[in-house]
Amino acid sequence: MLVTFRSTATDPVLMFGDTAAPLLRMMGASGKVPGALKAEDVPGALQQLQSALDQLETETAAPPAMNEDWSAKDEEEKPREPPVQLAVRALPLVNLLKRASAAGAEVIWE
């Protein structure tokens, strides 16, 4: 499932549902789609999301294991990339919320 976040303050942001749902819960929303935030609720949701992402980042900031190798094991395997952190995936939504908050605009997701 794809989730589109919209606000009159900026361009829409598109995310996969498995990424959007936890971010919505971190914002204080139910995590269900569709949904919306009134303009006056956007700054609080932004603050909650940033706090939750900061906490998540400090919890997962442990250094990688010494034996963890993201390169190919043999010639047939392609090198693997490390997984993208949720905080990185959240950046477009955080930017949308910042712009909506500054403009006093609502945010909807569907």
N, C-alpha and C positions, 0 to 999 in steps of 0.2 A: 504494500500500500504506500502511496505517496501522499505527503501532507504539504499543503501550500500555505505559508504564512503570508498575510497581506496587511498592509497599512497604507493609508493615503500619503504617508510621509516618505515612502521609499518604494523601491521595486520589490516584488514578491520574492520569497525565499522558498525553495522546494527541498524537502528532505524525505528520506525513507522513514516509514512509520516506526521501525524499530529504533531509530535514533530520536525521532521527534517525541515519542511518548515519554521516555524518561526526562527529557528536557522540559516538557510541559509539567510533569510532576514536580520537578525542581523549581519551577516558577510558581508553584502553589496551585496550579490548575489540576483538574482531575486526570488528565492524560487522555481524555476521550476526544475524538474528532467527530464532528466539527465543534468549534468553541470560539470564544471571543473574550477580550479584555476591554473594559471601558477605558477611555483615555486616562481617567484619574487612577486606575489600577495598574497602569503600565510601569510607572517608576518602581512601585513595590515589587512587582513581578521580576523586573530587571535586577533589582537588588537581591532578591531571593535566589535567582538563577546564578548570578555572579558569586554569591556566597557559597552555594552548593558546589559550583565548579571549582572554586578555590579549595574547598575542603576535599573534594575528590582528588584534585591534583596533588595535594600534600599527602593524602593517603596512598596514592599510587606512585609517589616519587622515588620509590626504592630503586637503586641501581640495577641494571639488568644482570642476570646471573652470568658468571664467568664462562660457563659452558654453553650459553645460549648463542647460537650461530644462525643469523638470518641469511647466510649465503647458501648457495646450492651445495648439496651433499655429493652429487655426482654430475657428470656432464649432461645427463638427460634432463635434470631438473633445472627449472629456471630459478634465478635468485628470488627469494621471497622478501617482500618489504615488511617492516614492522607494522603492527596494527596502528590505525589512526586513533588517537585518544579522543574521548567524548568532548573534552574541552576544545579541541581543535575543530571538531565537527560543529560545535555550538557557535562558533564565531559569527557566521552569517546571521543567525537568529539574534545574538547579542547586539550586533550592529543595527539590525532592524528595530529592536526594542529601544536602543539608545536614540535613534532618529525619531521614532514614534513618541518617545517621552519628551524629547526636546520640542517637538511640534505640537504636543498636546493631542495626539491622534490615537485612535483605537487600533487594536490589532485583532485580526480574525484568523482562524485556521480552519481549513477544510480538506 
